[in-house]
Amino acid sequence: MNDETSAVPPPAPDAQPPPAAVPHRRRPHYRGDHPRRFTEKYKERAPERYAETVAKVLASGKTPAGTHRPIMVAEVLAALAPQPGEVAVDCTLGYGGHARELLARLQPGGRLLGLDVDPIELPKTEARLRALGFGPALFTAQHSNFAGLPRVLAGFGLAGADCILADLGVSSMQLDDPARGFTAKFTGPLDLRMNPQRGQPASALLAKIKSGDFAVLLAENADEPHADLLGEALAGRVLAATTDLARAVRKALPRLNREDGELTVRRVFQALRIAVNDEFSALDTFLRVLPSCLNPGGRVAVLTFHSGEDRRVKKAFVNGLRAGDYAAITPDIIRPSPDERVANSRSAPAKLRWAQKIPGAR
Ligand SMILES: C[S@@+](CC[C@H](N)C(=O)[O-])C[C@H]1O[C@@H](n2cnc3c(N)ncnc32)[C@H](O)[C@@H]1O
């Protein structure tokens, strides 16, 4: 008789009881070939396990979900010229792409402070950079608004920095996470705050604002050509979800074709984002205190993504040159190369400006 059970060896004397069964959890499924929702993009979010999928997303000029691709890295490094032993501040740490390149060039003996207002992504980026071997003597992550840069430097006993970088706006991690409500591409709460622990979500601002004030906000923050009409149609509305706002915008401007409608929705989101995060006032404060935060001969580079930001940076650098704070400033804006624009579509609107503090001046 062939008794299969007799072939099973008896348990070893010190054998552990089998682990309690863990209920099996199915992966999120999606219809069709391409995952659409953030939760379905589990392969993109685990590059160590799904390198091939991530490579395909990158090759298509897109950014894998949950990551951010640093923009104009070579140009930023050329402007900042970080040297071993120097002090640098990355005012907008994000995913840490620029920081990683700076850190590699500040060694030995240098130091990088990485600031960000986003309390959700900051600890993840800190852990990622630590895992790459950047220890606490070389790198410090600080939850802070760059408007408070003088206080941050003083807190670390630093008189100034040799290199300062600000890569303005939002990160791809913020944009791609529907729970943060930054885009109409996904349904999510109409929030748009980089720091959800402070201020009010965009839905609350929209519900309270008067039509005239909203029209001004749309014109100033996003150069919106239909500002008055949209101010009338949207101000005071209670719209809880990103997609509710997008629908209301399209309904207010029914004659726009699909592409123009989408651009208008994007501008409305941009205007609200700038307002709820107080972005212009943070940028104005930063640009005002910047010369006092740079060591003599120190360099600053600022990447902007729309005209409202670039106008401010240009004006501050030109005035700083005239006032004798800066020895040199960018003669012309620097744009991403055609190759970078194809390789990373999110780089397309970027503009880089730099300035250098006069040597010998504090
Ligand atoms: C475009 S991303 C930076 C990406 C980063 N250079 C990289 O390579 O990953 C902009 C980041 O700046 C942060 N940020 C925006 N305004 C800020 C402010 N006023 N102070 C500090 N961080 C800010 C955002 O939360 C976001 O993480």
The ligand as a Tripos MOL2 file, in Angstrom:
@<TRIPOS>MOLECULE
LIG
   27    29     1     0     0
SMALL
NO_CHARGES

@<TRIPOS>ATOM
      1 C1          9.0310   71.0950   -7.0790 C.3       1 LIG1
      2 S1          9.1220   70.3500   -5.5120 S.3       1 LIG1
      3 C2         10.8430   70.2110   -5.1970 C.3       1 LIG1
      4 C3         11.4470   68.9820   -5.7890 C.3       1 LIG1
      5 C4         12.8940   68.7620   -5.4160 C.3       1 LIG1
      6 N1         13.7640   69.7910   -5.9440 N.3       1 LIG1
      7 C5         13.3690   67.3920   -5.8700 C.2       1 LIG1
      8 O1         14.3690   67.3060   -6.5930 O.co2     1 LIG1
      9 O2         12.7390   66.4010   -5.4900 O.co2     1 LIG1
     10 C6          8.6670   71.6620   -4.4810 C.3       1 LIG1
     11 C7          8.6630   71.3240   -2.9850 C.3       1 LIG1
     12 O3          8.7060   72.5550   -2.2860 O.3       1 LIG1
     13 C8          7.8610   72.4990   -1.1690 C.3       1 LIG1
     14 N2          7.5100   73.8960   -0.8780 N.ar      1 LIG1
     15 C9          6.7110   74.7090   -1.5960 C.ar      1 LIG1
     16 N3          6.6450   75.9260   -1.0250 N.ar      1 LIG1
     17 C10         7.4600   75.8870    0.0650 C.ar      1 LIG1
     18 C11         7.8280   76.8470    1.0620 C.ar      1 LIG1
     19 N4          7.3490   78.0870    1.0410 N.pl3     1 LIG1
     20 N5          8.7210   76.4710    2.0120 N.ar      1 LIG1
     21 C12         9.2240   75.2020    2.0210 C.ar      1 LIG1
     22 N6          8.8780   74.2490    1.1220 N.ar      1 LIG1
     23 C13         8.0190   74.5860    0.1550 C.ar      1 LIG1
     24 C14         6.7270   71.6240   -1.6150 C.3       1 LIG1
     25 O4          6.0920   71.0470   -0.5000 O.3       1 LIG1
     26 C15         7.4370   70.5980   -2.4940 C.3       1 LIG1
     27 O5          7.8110   69.4810   -1.7460 O.3       1 LIG1
@<TRIPOS>BOND
     1     1     2 1
     2     2     3 1
     3     2    10 1
     4     3     4 1
     5     4     5 1
     6     5     6 1
     7     5     7 1
     8     7     8 2
     9     7     9 1
    10    10    11 1
    11    11    12 1
    12    11    26 1
    13    12    13 1
    14    13    14 1
    15    13    24 1
    16    14    15 ar
    17    14    23 ar
    18    15    16 ar
    19    16    17 ar
    20    17    18 ar
    21    17    23 ar
    22    18    19 1
    23    18    20 ar
    24    20    21 ar
    25    21    22 ar
    26    22    23 ar
    27    24    25 1
    28    24    26 1
    29    26    27 1
@<TRIPOS>SUBSTRUCTURE
     1 LIG1         1 GROUP 0 **** ****
